[in-house]
Amino acid sequence: MIKININKDHIEIKGHAKYDDYGKDIVCASVSTIVITTINALLRFDKDSIKYENKDGYISLDILKHSDVTDTLIINMVELLKELENNYKKNIKINKEV
């Protein structure tokens, strides 16, 4: 299961969905795509807005500077991840602390 912890200044994503075999797992691929696309967009707008770490089965994202753009992109990412959680409850769990 992918576990996602979200608070105002930090997001941590860890684990594997185990929806299907490695390379065929649409839940893992979706989470990775949503999060990496958001990270790339944040860095494009302001390379100093975040700090992140990405390794197999783990992504840590620290929000260093809040702005309208940063907060909008993060909100969008969280909403997309929540939609995945609604559809794949056995494979993804979000814990939001705000």
Gaussian input, Z-matrix of N, CA and C with variables (Angstrom, degrees):
# hf/3-21g

backbone

0 1
 N
 C     1     B1
 C     2     B2     1     A1
 N     3     B3     2     A2     1     D1
 C     4     B4     3     A3     2     D2
 C     5     B5     4     A4     3     D3
 N     6     B6     5     A5     4     D4
 C     7     B7     6     A6     5     D5
 C     8     B8     7     A7     6     D6
 N     9     B9     8     A8     7     D7
 C    10    B10     9     A9     8     D8
 C    11    B11    10    A10     9     D9
 N    12    B12    11    A11    10    D10
 C    13    B13    12    A12    11    D11
 C    14    B14    13    A13    12    D12
 N    15    B15    14    A14    13    D13
 C    16    B16    15    A15    14    D14
 C    17    B17    16    A16    15    D15
 N    18    B18    17    A17    16    D16
 C    19    B19    18    A18    17    D17
 C    20    B20    19    A19    18    D18
 N    21    B21    20    A20    19    D19
 C    22    B22    21    A21    20    D20
 C    23    B23    22    A22    21    D21
 N    24    B24    23    A23    22    D22
 C    25    B25    24    A24    23    D23
 C    26    B26    25    A25    24    D24
 N    27    B27    26    A26    25    D25
 C    28    B28    27    A27    26    D26
 C    29    B29    28    A28    27    D27
 N    30    B30    29    A29    28    D28
 C    31    B31    30    A30    29    D29
 C    32    B32    31    A31    30    D30
 N    33    B33    32    A32    31    D31
 C    34    B34    33    A33    32    D32
 C    35    B35    34    A34    33    D33
 N    36    B36    35    A35    34    D34
 C    37    B37    36    A36    35    D35
 C    38    B38    37    A37    36    D36
 N    39    B39    38    A38    37    D37
 C    40    B40    39    A39    38    D38
 C    41    B41    40    A40    39    D39
 N    42    B42    41    A41    40    D40
 C    43    B43    42    A42    41    D41
 C    44    B44    43    A43    42    D42
 N    45    B45    44    A44    43    D43
 C    46    B46    45    A45    44    D44
 C    47    B47    46    A46    45    D45
 N    48    B48    47    A47    46    D46
 C    49    B49    48    A48    47    D47
 C    50    B50    49    A49    48    D48
 N    51    B51    50    A50    49    D49
 C    52    B52    51    A51    50    D50
 C    53    B53    52    A52    51    D51
 N    54    B54    53    A53    52    D52
 C    55    B55    54    A54    53    D53
 C    56    B56    55    A55    54    D54
 N    57    B57    56    A56    55    D55
 C    58    B58    57    A57    56    D56
 C    59    B59    58    A58    57    D57
 N    60    B60    59    A59    58    D58
 C    61    B61    60    A60    59    D59
 C    62    B62    61    A61    60    D60
 N    63    B63    62    A62    61    D61
 C    64    B64    63    A63    62    D62
 C    65    B65    64    A64    63    D63
 N    66    B66    65    A65    64    D64
 C    67    B67    66    A66    65    D65
 C    68    B68    67    A67    66    D66
 N    69    B69    68    A68    67    D67
 C    70    B70    69    A69    68    D68
 C    71    B71    70    A70    69    D69
 N    72    B72    71    A71    70    D70
 C    73    B73    72    A72    71    D71
 C    74    B74    73    A73    72    D72
 N    75    B75    74    A74    73    D73
 C    76    B76    75    A75    74    D74
 C    77    B77    76    A76    75    D75
 N    78    B78    77    A77    76    D76
 C    79    B79    78    A78    77    D77
 C    80    B80    79    A79    78    D78
 N    81    B81    80    A80    79    D79
 C    82    B82    81    A81    80    D80
 C    83    B83    82    A82    81    D81
 N    84    B84    83    A83    82    D82
 C    85    B85    84    A84    83    D83
 C    86    B86    85    A85    84    D84
 N    87    B87    86    A86    85    D85
 C    88    B88    87    A87    86    D86
 C    89    B89    88    A88    87    D87
 N    90    B90    89    A89    88    D88
 C    91    B91    90    A90    89    D89
 C    92    B92    91    A91    90    D90
 N    93    B93    92    A92    91    D91
 C    94    B94    93    A93    92    D92
 C    95    B95    94    A94    93    D93
 N    96    B96    95    A95    94    D94
 C    97    B97    96    A96    95    D95
 C    98    B98    97    A97    96    D96
 N    99    B99    98    A98    97    D97
 C   100   B100    99    A99    98    D98
 C   101   B101   100   A100    99    D99
 N   102   B102   101   A101   100   D100
 C   103   B103   102   A102   101   D101
 C   104   B104   103   A103   102   D102
 N   105   B105   104   A104   103   D103
 C   106   B106   105   A105   104   D104
 C   107   B107   106   A106   105   D105
 N   108   B108   107   A107   106   D106
 C   109   B109   108   A108   107   D107
 C   110   B110   109   A109   108   D108
 N   111   B111   110   A110   109   D109
 C   112   B112   111   A111   110   D110
 C   113   B113   112   A112   111   D111
 N   114   B114   113   A113   112   D112
 C   115   B115   114   A114   113   D113
 C   116   B116   115   A115   114   D114
 N   117   B117   116   A116   115   D115
 C   118   B118   117   A117   116   D116
 C   119   B119   118   A118   117   D117
 N   120   B120   119   A119   118   D118
 C   121   B121   120   A120   119   D119
 C   122   B122   121   A121   120   D120
 N   123   B123   122   A122   121   D121
 C   124   B124   123   A123   122   D122
 C   125   B125   124   A124   123   D123
 N   126   B126   125   A125   124   D124
 C   127   B127   126   A126   125   D125
 C   128   B128   127   A127   126   D126
 N   129   B129   128   A128   127   D127
 C   130   B130   129   A129   128   D128
 C   131   B131   130   A130   129   D129
 N   132   B132   131   A131   130   D130
 C   133   B133   132   A132   131   D131
 C   134   B134   133   A133   132   D132
 N   135   B135   134   A134   133   D133
 C   136   B136   135   A135   134   D134
 C   137   B137   136   A136   135   D135
 N   138   B138   137   A137   136   D136
 C   139   B139   138   A138   137   D137
 C   140   B140   139   A139   138   D138
 N   141   B141   140   A140   139   D139
 C   142   B142   141   A141   140   D140
 C   143   B143   142   A142   141   D141
 N   144   B144   143   A143   142   D142
 C   145   B145   144   A144   143   D143
 C   146   B146   145   A145   144   D144
 N   147   B147   146   A146   145   D145
 C   148   B148   147   A147   146   D146
 C   149   B149   148   A148   147   D147
 N   150   B150   149   A149   148   D148
 C   151   B151   150   A150   149   D149
 C   152   B152   151   A151   150   D150
 N   153   B153   152   A152   151   D151
 C   154   B154   153   A153   152   D152
 C   155   B155   154   A154   153   D153
 N   156   B156   155   A155   154   D154
 C   157   B157   156   A156   155   D155
 C   158   B158   157   A157   156   D156
 N   159   B159   158   A158   157   D157
 C   160   B160   159   A159   158   D158
 C   161   B161   160   A160   159   D159
 N   162   B162   161   A161   160   D160
 C   163   B163   162   A162   161   D161
 C   164   B164   163   A163   162   D162
 N   165   B165   164   A164   163   D163
 C   166   B166   165   A165   164   D164
 C   167   B167   166   A166   165   D165
 N   168   B168   167   A167   166   D166
 C   169   B169   168   A168   167   D167
 C   170   B170   169   A169   168   D168
 N   171   B171   170   A170   169   D169
 C   172   B172   171   A171   170   D170
 C   173   B173   172   A172   171   D171
 N   174   B174   173   A173   172   D172
 C   175   B175   174   A174   173   D173
 C   176   B176   175   A175   174   D174
 N   177   B177   176   A176   175   D175
 C   178   B178   177   A177   176   D176
 C   179   B179   178   A178   177   D177
 N   180   B180   179   A179   178   D178
 C   181   B181   180   A180   179   D179
 C   182   B182   181   A181   180   D180
 N   183   B183   182   A182   181   D181
 C   184   B184   183   A183   182   D182
 C   185   B185   184   A184   183   D183
 N   186   B186   185   A185   184   D184
 C   187   B187   186   A186   185   D185
 C   188   B188   187   A187   186   D186
 N   189   B189   188   A188   187   D187
 C   190   B190   189   A189   188   D188
 C   191   B191   190   A190   189   D189
 N   192   B192   191   A191   190   D190
 C   193   B193   192   A192   191   D191
 C   194   B194   193   A193   192   D192
 N   195   B195   194   A194   193   D193
 C   196   B196   195   A195   194   D194
 C   197   B197   196   A196   195   D195
 N   198   B198   197   A197   196   D196
 C   199   B199   198   A198   197   D197
 C   200   B200   199   A199   198   D198
 N   201   B201   200   A200   199   D199
 C   202   B202   201   A201   200   D200
 C   203   B203   202   A202   201   D201
 N   204   B204   203   A203   202   D202
 C   205   B205   204   A204   203   D203
 C   206   B206   205   A205   204   D204
 N   207   B207   206   A206   205   D205
 C   208   B208   207   A207   206   D206
 C   209   B209   208   A208   207   D207
 N   210   B210   209   A209   208   D208
 C   211   B211   210   A210   209   D209
 C   212   B212   211   A211   210   D210
 N   213   B213   212   A212   211   D211
 C   214   B214   213   A213   212   D212
 C   215   B215   214   A214   213   D213
 N   216   B216   215   A215   214   D214
 C   217   B217   216   A216   215   D215
 C   218   B218   217   A217   216   D216
 N   219   B219   218   A218   217   D217
 C   220   B220   219   A219   218   D218
 C   221   B221   220   A220   219   D219
 N   222   B222   221   A221   220   D220
 C   223   B223   222   A222   221   D221
 C   224   B224   223   A223   222   D222
 N   225   B225   224   A224   223   D223
 C   226   B226   225   A225   224   D224
 C   227   B227   226   A226   225   D225
 N   228   B228   227   A227   226   D226
 C   229   B229   228   A228   227   D227
 C   230   B230   229   A229   228   D228
 N   231   B231   230   A230   229   D229
 C   232   B232   231   A231   230   D230
 C   233   B233   232   A232   231   D231
 N   234   B234   233   A233   232   D232
 C   235   B235   234   A234   233   D233
 C   236   B236   235   A235   234   D234
 N   237   B237   236   A236   235   D235
 C   238   B238   237   A237   236   D236
 C   239   B239   238   A238   237   D237
 N   240   B240   239   A239   238   D238
 C   241   B241   240   A240   239   D239
 C   242   B242   241   A241   240   D240
 N   243   B243   242   A242   241   D241
 C   244   B244   243   A243   242   D242
 C   245   B245   244   A244   243   D243
 N   246   B246   245   A245   244   D244
 C   247   B247   246   A246   245   D245
 C   248   B248   247   A247   246   D246
 N   249   B249   248   A248   247   D247
 C   250   B250   249   A249   248   D248
 C   251   B251   250   A250   249   D249
 N   252   B252   251   A251   250   D250
 C   253   B253   252   A252   251   D251
 C   254   B254   253   A253   252   D252
 N   255   B255   254   A254   253   D253
 C   256   B256   255   A255   254   D254
 C   257   B257   256   A256   255   D255
 N   258   B258   257   A257   256   D256
 C   259   B259   258   A258   257   D257
 C   260   B260   259   A259   258   D258
 N   261   B261   260   A260   259   D259
 C   262   B262   261   A261   260   D260
 C   263   B263   262   A262   261   D261
 N   264   B264   263   A263   262   D262
 C   265   B265   264   A264   263   D263
 C   266   B266   265   A265   264   D264
 N   267   B267   266   A266   265   D265
 C   268   B268   267   A267   266   D266
 C   269   B269   268   A268   267   D267
 N   270   B270   269   A269   268   D268
 C   271   B271   270   A270   269   D269
 C   272   B272   271   A271   270   D270
 N   273   B273   272   A272   271   D271
 C   274   B274   273   A273   272   D272
 C   275   B275   274   A274   273   D273
 N   276   B276   275   A275   274   D274
 C   277   B277   276   A276   275   D275
 C   278   B278   277   A277   276   D276
 N   279   B279   278   A278   277   D277
 C   280   B280   279   A279   278   D278
 C   281   B281   280   A280   279   D279
 N   282   B282   281   A281   280   D280
 C   283   B283   282   A282   281   D281
 C   284   B284   283   A283   282   D282
 N   285   B285   284   A284   283   D283
 C   286   B286   285   A285   284   D284
 C   287   B287   286   A286   285   D285
 N   288   B288   287   A287   286   D286
 C   289   B289   288   A288   287   D287
 C   290   B290   289   A289   288   D288
 N   291   B291   290   A290   289   D289
 C   292   B292   291   A291   290   D290
 C   293   B293   292   A292   291   D291

   B1=1.4463
   B2=1.5218
   B3=1.3257
   B4=1.4622
   B5=1.5184
   B6=1.3361
   B7=1.4620
   B8=1.5224
   B9=1.3350
   B10=1.4541
   B11=1.5208
   B12=1.3214
   B13=1.4661
   B14=1.5200
   B15=1.3176
   B16=1.4656
   B17=1.5194
   B18=1.3163
   B19=1.4547
   B20=1.5198
   B21=1.2962
   B22=1.4678
   B23=1.5335
   B24=1.3151
   B25=1.4644
   B26=1.5258
   B27=1.3298
   B28=1.4594
   B29=1.5315
   B30=1.3189
   B31=1.4616
   B32=1.5203
   B33=1.3264
   B34=1.4589
   B35=1.5258
   B36=1.3224
   B37=1.4576
   B38=1.5166
   B39=1.3540
   B40=1.4645
   B41=1.5216
   B42=1.3063
   B43=1.4455
   B44=1.5209
   B45=1.3094
   B46=1.4555
   B47=1.5213
   B48=1.3088
   B49=1.4694
   B50=1.5238
   B51=1.3129
   B52=1.4714
   B53=1.5295
   B54=1.3191
   B55=1.4666
   B56=1.5275
   B57=1.3390
   B58=1.4622
   B59=1.5284
   B60=1.3131
   B61=1.4550
   B62=1.5228
   B63=1.3309
   B64=1.4561
   B65=1.5233
   B66=1.3180
   B67=1.4586
   B68=1.5160
   B69=1.3288
   B70=1.4667
   B71=1.5258
   B72=1.3220
   B73=1.4617
   B74=1.5342
   B75=1.3272
   B76=1.4685
   B77=1.5241
   B78=1.3233
   B79=1.4682
   B80=1.5274
   B81=1.3227
   B82=1.4752
   B83=1.5294
   B84=1.3095
   B85=1.4679
   B86=1.5247
   B87=1.3162
   B88=1.4660
   B89=1.5199
   B90=1.3294
   B91=1.4662
   B92=1.5215
   B93=1.3178
   B94=1.4672
   B95=1.5190
   B96=1.3071
   B97=1.4680
   B98=1.5225
   B99=1.3110
   B100=1.4703
   B101=1.5233
   B102=1.3210
   B103=1.4626
   B104=1.5267
   B105=1.3121
   B106=1.4734
   B107=1.5255
   B108=1.3248
   B109=1.4650
   B110=1.5262
   B111=1.3252
   B112=1.4662
   B113=1.5171
   B114=1.3154
   B115=1.4697
   B116=1.5267
   B117=1.3251
   B118=1.4700
   B119=1.5244
   B120=1.3220
   B121=1.4673
   B122=1.5301
   B123=1.3174
   B124=1.4666
   B125=1.5270
   B126=1.3182
   B127=1.4685
   B128=1.5241
   B129=1.3155
   B130=1.4597
   B131=1.5322
   B132=1.3431
   B133=1.4624
   B134=1.5258
   B135=1.3262
   B136=1.4652
   B137=1.5265
   B138=1.3208
   B139=1.4651
   B140=1.5248
   B141=1.3331
   B142=1.4583
   B143=1.5325
   B144=1.3238
   B145=1.4731
   B146=1.5255
   B147=1.3295
   B148=1.4642
   B149=1.5176
   B150=1.3172
   B151=1.4688
   B152=1.5236
   B153=1.3247
   B154=1.4585
   B155=1.5216
   B156=1.3201
   B157=1.4587
   B158=1.5216
   B159=1.3160
   B160=1.4641
   B161=1.5195
   B162=1.3302
   B163=1.4600
   B164=1.5209
   B165=1.2918
   B166=1.4612
   B167=1.5278
   B168=1.3194
   B169=1.4517
   B170=1.5111
   B171=1.3335
   B172=1.4615
   B173=1.5284
   B174=1.3280
   B175=1.4671
   B176=1.5157
   B177=1.3145
   B178=1.4589
   B179=1.5266
   B180=1.3217
   B181=1.4649
   B182=1.5260
   B183=1.3222
   B184=1.4602
   B185=1.5228
   B186=1.3136
   B187=1.4633
   B188=1.5236
   B189=1.3208
   B190=1.4669
   B191=1.5206
   B192=1.3317
   B193=1.4631
   B194=1.5257
   B195=1.3185
   B196=1.4608
   B197=1.5235
   B198=1.3231
   B199=1.4620
   B200=1.5218
   B201=1.3260
   B202=1.4659
   B203=1.5285
   B204=1.3214
   B205=1.4647
   B206=1.5254
   B207=1.3206
   B208=1.4662
   B209=1.5205
   B210=1.3287
   B211=1.4627
   B212=1.5250
   B213=1.3259
   B214=1.4674
   B215=1.5212
   B216=1.3262
   B217=1.4636
   B218=1.5271
   B219=1.3207
   B220=1.4639
   B221=1.5291
   B222=1.3300
   B223=1.4693
   B224=1.5244
   B225=1.3129
   B226=1.4618
   B227=1.5313
   B228=1.3197
   B229=1.4601
   B230=1.5241
   B231=1.3223
   B232=1.4664
   B233=1.5266
   B234=1.3217
   B235=1.4662
   B236=1.5292
   B237=1.3235
   B238=1.4649
   B239=1.5278
   B240=1.3282
   B241=1.4622
   B242=1.5304
   B243=1.3239
   B244=1.4680
   B245=1.5275
   B246=1.3136
   B247=1.4609
   B248=1.5323
   B249=1.3296
   B250=1.4687
   B251=1.5214
   B252=1.3264
   B253=1.4650
   B254=1.5316
   B255=1.3229
   B256=1.4685
   B257=1.5269
   B258=1.3130
   B259=1.4629
   B260=1.5261
   B261=1.3323
   B262=1.4690
   B263=1.5344
   B264=1.3206
   B265=1.4719
   B266=1.5255
   B267=1.3179
   B268=1.4686
   B269=1.5280
   B270=1.3372
   B271=1.4591
   B272=1.5216
   B273=1.3385
   B274=1.4618
   B275=1.5220
   B276=1.3362
   B277=1.4735
   B278=1.5190
   B279=1.3484
   B280=1.4607
   B281=1.5280
   B282=1.3181
   B283=1.4519
   B284=1.5356
   B285=1.3230
   B286=1.4612
   B287=1.5259
   B288=1.3255
   B289=1.4638
   B290=1.5152
   B291=1.3109
   B292=1.4705
   B293=1.5010
   A1=109.56
   A2=115.55
   A3=121.37
   A4=107.28
   A5=116.24
   A6=121.61
   A7=108.49
   A8=114.91
   A9=121.20
   A10=108.57
   A11=116.02
   A12=122.21
   A13=108.37
   A14=115.41
   A15=121.20
   A16=109.27
   A17=116.56
   A18=120.79
   A19=108.24
   A20=117.67
   A21=121.53
   A22=113.48
   A23=116.85
   A24=120.06
   A25=114.66
   A26=117.74
   A27=119.31
   A28=110.58
   A29=114.75
   A30=121.65
   A31=107.24
   A32=115.24
   A33=120.59
   A34=108.39
   A35=115.19
   A36=121.86
   A37=107.17
   A38=115.40
   A39=116.95
   A40=110.50
   A41=113.39
   A42=120.66
   A43=112.94
   A44=114.32
   A45=122.27
   A46=108.23
   A47=116.71
   A48=121.90
   A49=112.17
   A50=116.97
   A51=122.81
   A52=112.16
   A53=114.82
   A54=120.28
   A55=109.97
   A56=115.15
   A57=121.33
   A58=107.69
   A59=116.97
   A60=122.20
   A61=110.54
   A62=115.30
   A63=121.59
   A64=109.53
   A65=116.40
   A66=121.27
   A67=113.35
   A68=117.12
   A69=121.77
   A70=111.45
   A71=116.97
   A72=121.87
   A73=110.21
   A74=115.49
   A75=120.39
   A76=112.42
   A77=117.75
   A78=119.80
   A79=109.64
   A80=117.56
   A81=121.02
   A82=110.81
   A83=115.73
   A84=119.93
   A85=110.85
   A86=117.02
   A87=120.57
   A88=111.42
   A89=117.13
   A90=120.47
   A91=109.66
   A92=117.28
   A93=120.95
   A94=111.37
   A95=116.74
   A96=120.68
   A97=111.16
   A98=117.13
   A99=121.26
   A100=110.58
   A101=116.69
   A102=120.64
   A103=111.70
   A104=118.13
   A105=120.43
   A106=111.16
   A107=117.84
   A108=120.53
   A109=110.28
   A110=117.06
   A111=120.90
   A112=110.90
   A113=117.32
   A114=120.62
   A115=110.47
   A116=117.08
   A117=120.38
   A118=111.91
   A119=117.55
   A120=121.00
   A121=110.44
   A122=117.10
   A123=120.27
   A124=110.95
   A125=117.07
   A126=120.97
   A127=111.92
   A128=117.00
   A129=120.50
   A130=110.88
   A131=116.40
   A132=120.24
   A133=112.15
   A134=117.21
   A135=121.11
   A136=108.49
   A137=116.53
   A138=121.07
   A139=112.78
   A140=117.35
   A141=120.90
   A142=112.91
   A143=117.33
   A144=120.02
   A145=112.70
   A146=116.54
   A147=120.27
   A148=111.19
   A149=113.54
   A150=122.53
   A151=104.31
   A152=116.95
   A153=118.44
   A154=111.59
   A155=113.79
   A156=122.37
   A157=106.56
   A158=116.36
   A159=121.60
   A160=108.49
   A161=115.62
   A162=120.39
   A163=106.98
   A164=117.76
   A165=121.85
   A166=112.14
   A167=116.13
   A168=121.34
   A169=115.10
   A170=117.39
   A171=119.69
   A172=110.61
   A173=115.55
   A174=121.65
   A175=107.42
   A176=115.74
   A177=122.50
   A178=107.05
   A179=116.32
   A180=121.75
   A181=108.76
   A182=117.01
   A183=122.41
   A184=108.86
   A185=116.33
   A186=121.73
   A187=106.90
   A188=115.65
   A189=121.72
   A190=112.66
   A191=116.62
   A192=121.45
   A193=109.13
   A194=115.88
   A195=120.08
   A196=109.16
   A197=115.56
   A198=123.17
   A199=106.40
   A200=116.55
   A201=119.44
   A202=110.42
   A203=117.16
   A204=121.14
   A205=110.53
   A206=116.91
   A207=120.72
   A208=110.96
   A209=116.24
   A210=119.80
   A211=111.93
   A212=117.66
   A213=121.06
   A214=110.79
   A215=117.73
   A216=120.71
   A217=111.72
   A218=117.61
   A219=121.05
   A220=110.24
   A221=117.67
   A222=121.41
   A223=110.04
   A224=116.92
   A225=120.98
   A226=110.77
   A227=116.55
   A228=120.68
   A229=111.05
   A230=116.93
   A231=121.54
   A232=110.59
   A233=117.96
   A234=120.53
   A235=111.54
   A236=117.41
   A237=120.50
   A238=111.41
   A239=116.63
   A240=120.09
   A241=110.99
   A242=117.80
   A243=121.16
   A244=111.03
   A245=117.25
   A246=120.90
   A247=110.15
   A248=116.69
   A249=120.34
   A250=110.83
   A251=116.28
   A252=120.05
   A253=110.36
   A254=117.38
   A255=121.14
   A256=111.65
   A257=116.84
   A258=121.42
   A259=114.10
   A260=117.36
   A261=121.71
   A262=110.17
   A263=116.08
   A264=122.38
   A265=113.83
   A266=117.94
   A267=121.23
   A268=112.39
   A269=116.61
   A270=119.90
   A271=115.03
   A272=117.48
   A273=120.63
   A274=108.83
   A275=115.11
   A276=121.84
   A277=108.26
   A278=115.53
   A279=121.38
   A280=108.77
   A281=115.24
   A282=122.54
   A283=106.57
   A284=116.12
   A285=120.33
   A286=109.29
   A287=115.26
   A288=122.18
   A289=108.53
   A290=116.62
   A291=119.26
   A292=109.25
   D1=140.20
   D2=173.62
   D3=-86.09
   D4=126.50
   D5=177.39
   D6=-112.22
   D7=128.83
   D8=-177.73
   D9=-121.73
   D10=122.05
   D11=175.29
   D12=-109.06
   D13=128.19
   D14=-175.22
   D15=-127.15
   D16=128.77
   D17=166.19
   D18=-137.16
   D19=-175.74
   D20=-170.90
   D21=-56.60
   D22=-39.76
   D23=-173.02
   D24=-118.34
   D25=5.33
   D26=-176.05
   D27=-151.57
   D28=138.31
   D29=174.68
   D30=-130.82
   D31=131.26
   D32=179.62
   D33=-127.72
   D34=129.73
   D35=-179.33
   D36=-125.32
   D37=125.03
   D38=-178.90
   D39=-145.54
   D40=150.65
   D41=177.28
   D42=104.00
   D43=-178.76
   D44=178.52
   D45=-127.18
   D46=144.17
   D47=-175.23
   D48=-68.04
   D49=-36.20
   D50=-175.98
   D51=58.13
   D52=32.49
   D53=174.93
   D54=-72.03
   D55=-35.77
   D56=-179.40
   D57=-152.88
   D58=-179.40
   D59=178.99
   D60=-61.91
   D61=154.27
   D62=175.88
   D63=-52.68
   D64=133.29
   D65=-178.47
   D66=90.30
   D67=-13.21
   D68=178.94
   D69=-122.16
   D70=2.31
   D71=-172.76
   D72=-82.50
   D73=103.00
   D74=-176.93
   D75=-70.12
   D76=-26.05
   D77=179.08
   D78=-72.15
   D79=-48.01
   D80=176.52
   D81=-59.46
   D82=-44.68
   D83=-179.74
   D84=-62.35
   D85=-40.03
   D86=179.93
   D87=-66.16
   D88=-46.02
   D89=179.01
   D90=-60.83
   D91=-47.81
   D92=179.68
   D93=-58.89
   D94=-45.30
   D95=-178.57
   D96=-63.24
   D97=-46.65
   D98=-179.80
   D99=-60.30
   D100=-48.47
   D101=-174.15
   D102=-72.01
   D103=-45.94
   D104=-178.80
   D105=-67.00
   D106=-37.74
   D107=176.10
   D108=-62.22
   D109=-41.48
   D110=178.06
   D111=-65.28
   D112=-44.77
   D113=178.20
   D114=-59.09
   D115=-46.08
   D116=179.29
   D117=-61.10
   D118=-40.72
   D119=178.67
   D120=-66.13
   D121=-43.85
   D122=178.75
   D123=-59.62
   D124=-44.46
   D125=179.35
   D126=-66.33
   D127=-32.96
   D128=178.95
   D129=-67.05
   D130=-39.26
   D131=-179.93
   D132=-76.60
   D133=-40.22
   D134=-178.41
   D135=-158.87
   D136=101.89
   D137=-175.15
   D138=-63.87
   D139=-15.11
   D140=179.37
   D141=-98.73
   D142=5.78
   D143=-175.74
   D144=-78.27
   D145=-23.87
   D146=-176.54
   D147=-141.37
   D148=164.37
   D149=168.46
   D150=-133.34
   D151=137.15
   D152=-178.05
   D153=-142.30
   D154=160.20
   D155=174.99
   D156=-133.11
   D157=135.35
   D158=-178.47
   D159=-136.04
   D160=117.18
   D161=173.30
   D162=-143.37
   D163=173.00
   D164=-174.05
   D165=-51.25
   D166=117.37
   D167=176.68
   D168=74.30
   D169=14.42
   D170=-176.53
   D171=-152.29
   D172=129.72
   D173=170.69
   D174=-135.90
   D175=130.04
   D176=175.40
   D177=-120.06
   D178=130.95
   D179=-177.38
   D180=-129.61
   D181=116.17
   D182=175.38
   D183=-102.87
   D184=127.83
   D185=178.04
   D186=-91.98
   D187=112.26
   D188=-175.16
   D189=-92.03
   D190=-31.09
   D191=-178.73
   D192=-138.17
   D193=120.38
   D194=176.28
   D195=-87.56
   D196=138.95
   D197=174.40
   D198=-151.33
   D199=173.31
   D200=177.90
   D201=-58.68
   D202=-44.85
   D203=-178.26
   D204=-66.01
   D205=-49.63
   D206=-179.37
   D207=-58.28
   D208=-49.90
   D209=-177.10
   D210=-65.47
   D211=-37.32
   D212=178.43
   D213=-65.11
   D214=-44.15
   D215=178.79
   D216=-64.95
   D217=-39.64
   D218=178.13
   D219=-66.39
   D220=-44.55
   D221=177.91
   D222=-59.06
   D223=-44.48
   D224=178.79
   D225=-60.59
   D226=-44.80
   D227=179.05
   D228=-60.05
   D229=-46.59
   D230=-179.04
   D231=-63.35
   D232=-41.18
   D233=178.63
   D234=-63.61
   D235=-40.07
   D236=176.69
   D237=-65.17
   D238=-40.98
   D239=177.94
   D240=-65.82
   D241=-38.03
   D242=176.81
   D243=-63.59
   D244=-38.29
   D245=177.41
   D246=-62.33
   D247=-41.93
   D248=175.20
   D249=-61.79
   D250=-43.91
   D251=179.64
   D252=-59.56
   D253=-40.86
   D254=179.00
   D255=-61.15
   D256=-35.28
   D257=-177.23
   D258=-89.28
   D259=-21.52
   D260=-175.85
   D261=-134.41
   D262=59.90
   D263=-175.09
   D264=-59.21
   D265=-26.89
   D266=179.94
   D267=-81.28
   D268=-9.60
   D269=-171.90
   D270=-118.89
   D271=-14.93
   D272=-177.46
   D273=-145.93
   D274=135.21
   D275=179.89
   D276=-133.98
   D277=127.09
   D278=-179.64
   D279=-110.65
   D280=131.66
   D281=173.85
   D282=-117.54
   D283=113.07
   D284=-176.83
   D285=-110.11
   D286=123.36
   D287=177.06
   D288=-116.98
   D289=110.54
   D290=177.83
   D291=-139.84

